[in-house]
Amino acid sequence: MLLGDATGNLGLADGLVPLAVCVGATLAALAASRYAPLRRWSFFCVAAAYAASAAQRVYAPAFAPHHVALLPHNAFTITAIVARPGGIVGGQATLLLEAQSLQRGGGTDDLHGLIRVSIRHVRKGWRRGQLVRGRLRLHTPRAFGTPGEFDMARHFARRNVYVTAFLDDDDDLDLVGELPPESYIDSGRRRIAQAFHEHLVDPDAAVLASLIIGDDQPLPPALRQAFNSAGIGHVLSISGLHMSLVALTSFRLLRWLLGRSERLLLFTSVPKTAALLSAVPLVVYAMLAGANAATLRSAVMAILVTGGILLDREARLSNSLAAAALVVVLLSPGATAEVSFQLSFAAVLGIAIAMQRFWLWWPSVEEAMFLRLRREWWVAWARPAAASLAVSVGAMSATLPLAAYHFNQISLIAPLANAVVVPVLGDAGVIVGLLAALAVVFVPALAAPLITVAGLIIRVGLRLTDLFAAVPFAAVRIVTPTWGELGLCYAAFGCVVLATGRNRRCLLWSIAVIATADVAVAYQRRAYPGALRVSFLSVGQGDCAVLELPDGEVMVVDGGGLGDGTFDVGERVVAPFLWQRRIARVDYVVATHPDWDHFGGLRFVAEQFRPREVWTSGAGSPRQGYLAFETAAAEAGALHLIVRRGDRWNLSGVDVRVVGPAHLDPAKDNDASVVLRLEWHGTSVLLTGDIEAPAEAEIVGASELDVRSTLLKIPHHGSKTSSTMAFLDTVAPPVAVLSAGFENRFGFPYPEIVGRYTARGIDLWRTDLHGTVTLLVDSDGQVHLDSVFARAPSVTSR
């Protein structure tokens, strides 16, 4: 099932599903209940085919009639029920609405399906079950189309969300129905969260709510980064620790209560009865905490342990873990693509393997050190402390490669931080927090003091987290590892804990040799590519180009920027692309001009990739975002160069010339853009920023400039104020690349401008339609053009 689900997630199910069904049916027919291995293989093929098909249908569903996803991308008046209210952060929130009806043409049509609505300014308190009506402009979620990015569209699809909308203000949503009575689960969850926020301040209240009820309200970015740097971000998710505490506490309490009855002691098995009844609070808490992968896994495993007690069977970890994975995949097709699924199951496997080795090794340690005969105070703590460290090392070893792949960061201080912080937040904080949650629901008089104590524990835990995160080199950023490198990491872990003696040494030496060769090849490809690669990143409504020069130097021209900065394009799109390209250091950063959609992502690039030089036109901006970028560049030690027309460099054999601006005019923001022309092996690229008609005319009129280019980055996203006929005739590009957001609100590019390019026979590539567009000029001067979406690669001679 897991293999089939992963196949569907990777988009490989089209040909494999019918093949697997045919093979399974053939094997089943051949087996005819006589040959057991064939029966097992036939079942295997059918199960994998079913899971692959189910996962594939998540991303390409056949929508039923009247589904909201079938509506055109337009504005409609829709009545819907609030399915899930999101947490409010900085006045912003998201609502998940279940569509009910559509008003159109003076009538009302039935409608169904989920709509994810992002609201910039929230003033109302939204609750599950409210009936609302508003005019929503619908959109289909779509990935940017940049390699390395987190695919939000597929993430939404796994939650049955295929339509999104945006509202500037929630006053545009009207409450049109009576508020229905809340379920006990929703009521308890709301009351607990409300009590936490009444008695504690943020972020303490938000952390406690995340620990106890799985509240998905986002934490402040600085705090979230501190948890990640310390390597303890997992403590914020509800998982096995919480479930085991609930299950064990319920079991012991129920066993004690039932044991007070002589009749029950005589006629029933009290331990079995207590185990059966303890499943009730376990399921209730799982529902209260939300059915994410880690919670569901823990709940299923705990219930299976309970079943083992009832049936007098030993609960085997491999069986319970496999059953939990099966339940998760059946309930949530495509779950294997979820980071939480991968980390949760990897952590449990790592712990199981490490502890298996630990219990084989620890008796020899006790014998060698005569621990059972010694009376020092520390002896009693030796085994629990060693076991706790083994658990931490096993979980970290199993999850570290995945964390490196998904987050491009590894925490070097994680073993120590886990040993210190997890007992505070994960043990004491969870225990007192659970007691406080119970008090809120059943004994309100005790809630306030318990919440206060829990808040003090949370404050201590957060302080410790900050101290660990502040240690120099507590965490390091790394480039994205390949699947082969992940395999080497897990092979090394398996050899250390499973192999013995000479076999272990031979295997580890073999892995070390392969890893060394892999590092050498990767370094050679990164340091000496021998080609010019220009990638025009799809960053929404903005500009960003990454230039990889023939001798390994890297230049980033602009960094995109969306909305009000709550979505950091530099962190979420540009940096993942660089890491995916194995780029750990940027040599040059060019901020063409201080418009948000050009510099918004550069602060993160400056912080994480520490450029040697930053080029600007000298135009400043009072915006905090631009000041933050300048500060980050200065702290990174970058040399700030103000460039003007006529400046020229030879970088890795590439001729780089500044075409504009000739002078700085503060009144003309766009026309002050830095314009660069690069040439290598006869292929030239003109990067134009946001210049408009006056700057284009100035460039055309400068007789000393040669701006004829193989590829033109279309000025100002294809607006009416740019791409004049004289400019296009002078540049005469065979190829042009337009950077714009998909269905952007500005209407870029204008059809008239697109017509100017097509009328001249210019091959037009667009990031809004084709995703990231890449120009590759190899050492022979051959030009290769490629894109992520919908267009086959093309090859053009110089």
Secondary structure, 3 states (H helix, E strand, C coil): CHHHHHHHHCCCHHHHHHHHHHHHHHHHHHHCCCCHHHHHHHHHHHHHHHHHHHHHHHHCCCCCCCEHHHCCCCEEEEEEEEEEECCCECCEEEEEEEEEEEEECCEEEECECEEEEEEEECCCCCCCCCEEEEEEECECCCCCCCCCCCCHHHHHHCCCEEEEEEEEEHHHEEECCCCCCCCHHHHHHHHHHHHHHHHCCCCHHHHHHHHHHCCCCCCCHHHHHHHHHHCCHHHHCCCHHHHHHHHHHHHHHHHHHHCCCHHHHHHCCHHHHHHHHHHHHHHHHHHHHCCCHHHHHHHHHHHHHHHHHHCCCCCCHHHHHHHHHHHHHHHCCCHHHCHHHHHHHHHHHHHHHHHHHHHHHHHHHHHHHCHHHCCCCCHHHHHHHHHHHHHHHHHHHHHHHHHHHHHCEEECCHHHHHHHHHHHHHHHHHHHHHHHHHHHHHCHHHHHHHHHHHHHHHHHHHHHHHHHHCCCCCEEECCCCCHHHHHHHHHHHHHHHHCCHHHHHHHHHHHHHHHHHHHHHHHHHHHCCCCEEEEECCCCCCCCEEEECCCCCEEEECCCCCCCCCCCHHHHHHHHHHHHCCCCCCCEEECCCCCHHHHCCHHHHHHHHCCCEEEECCCCCCCHHHHHHHHHHHHCCCEEEECCCCCEEEECCEEEEEEECCCCCCCCCHHHCCEEEEEECCEEEEECCCCCHHHHHHHHHCCCCCCCCCEEECHHHHCCCCCCHHHHHHHCCCEEEECCCCCCCCCCCCHHHHHHHHHCCCEEEEHHHHCCEEEEECCCCCEEEEECCCCCCEEECC
